[in-house]
């Protein structure tokens, strides 16, 4: 009985030695894109506001609160300071309308891969395209009416960590 077991083990060992397959190593490449600049941005124009928001591979924005006045022309630049591509660690900026349930929006976003995880409908006020490590994107939009809004990253699983408050204050007017 022991001899049969020993023979079976030896045959199994010999057969397993000859079928080693080489694994191909795929090289991951990082792509750099041209950084958009504000060459045409008129800093003396009081109706224009420039916002730079940085995102990281650690699924975080560098700002949790953004404050602007109502009626301003917002130029928001999103930088992805990480190294991982957008297929695995994409980031965007999505400004949601008041009263939108973030969890419901995120559930719809998960299945909206073809549209950069932006679900169809009118739940957003503004959003950037999805970007990966080393990439930058800029959008322009008019600041909404005064109030508190939420901004998130809609890449699956990111919204719990990547969210903040977009606070719009009423424009100050001075009367003589």
Residue pairs with C-beta under 8 A, 6 or more apart in sequence:
28 85
30 83
30 85
30 133
30 134
31 85
31 132
31 134
31 135
32 134
32 135
33 134
33 135
33 136
35 79
35 136
36 77
36 136
36 137
36 138
38 50
38 75
38 77
41 48
41 50
41 75
42 48
43 50
45 73
47 71
47 72
47 73
48 72
48 73
48 75
49 68
49 69
49 72
49 73
49 74
49 75
49 143
50 75
50 77
51 66
51 68
51 74
51 75
51 76
51 77
52 76
52 77
52 79
53 61
53 62
53 63
53 66
53 76
53 77
53 78
53 79
53 93
54 61
54 62
54 63
54 78
54 79
54 81
55 61
55 62
55 78
55 79
55 80
55 81
55 82
55 91
55 153
55 162
56 62
56 80
56 81
56 82
57 81
57 82
57 83
57 84
57 89
57 133
58 82
59 89
59 153
59 158
59 161
59 162
60 161
60 162
61 153
61 162
61 164
63 164
64 164
64 165
65 164
65 165
65 167
66 151
66 164
66 165
66 166
66 167
67 167
67 168
67 169
68 74
68 143
68 166
68 167
68 168
68 169
69 143
69 168
69 169
69 170
69 171
69 172
70 143
70 144
70 145
70 146
70 168
70 169
70 170
70 171
71 142
71 143
71 171
72 142
72 143
72 171
73 140
73 142
73 143
74 126
74 140
74 141
74 142
74 143
75 138
75 139
75 140
76 93
76 126
76 128
76 138
76 139
76 140
76 141
77 136
77 137
77 138
78 91
78 92
78 93
78 128
78 131
78 136
78 137
78 138
78 139
79 135
79 136
80 86
80 91
80 131
80 132
80 133
80 134
80 135
80 136
81 133
82 89
82 91
82 132
82 133
82 134
83 133
83 134
84 132
84 133
85 132
85 133
86 130
86 131
86 132
86 133
86 135
87 132
89 132
89 133
89 155
90 116
90 117
90 130
90 131
90 132
90 155
91 130
91 131
91 132
91 153
91 155
91 158
91 162
92 116
92 117
92 118
92 127
92 128
92 129
92 130
92 131
92 137
92 153
92 154
92 155
93 126
93 127
93 128
93 139
93 151
93 153
94 118
94 124
94 126
94 127
94 128
94 151
94 152
94 153
94 154
95 124
95 125
95 126
95 127
95 141
95 149
95 150
95 151
95 166
96 102
96 105
96 123
96 124
96 125
96 149
96 150
96 151
96 152
97 122
97 123
97 124
97 125
97 149
98 147
98 148
98 149
100 123
100 150
102 150
102 152
102 159
102 163
105 119
105 123
105 152
105 154
105 159
106 152
106 154
106 156
106 159
108 119
108 121
109 117
109 118
109 119
109 154
109 156
109 159
110 117
110 156
111 119
112 118
112 119
112 120
112 154
116 129
116 130
116 154
117 130
117 154
117 155
117 156
118 124
118 127
118 154
125 141
125 144
125 149
126 139
126 141
127 139
127 154
128 137
128 138
128 139
129 137
130 155
131 137
143 168
144 168
145 168
146 168
146 169
146 170
147 167
147 168
148 165
148 166
148 167
148 168
149 165
149 166
149 167
149 168
150 163
150 164
150 165
150 166
151 163
151 164
151 165
151 166
152 158
152 159
152 162
152 163
152 164
153 159
153 162
153 163
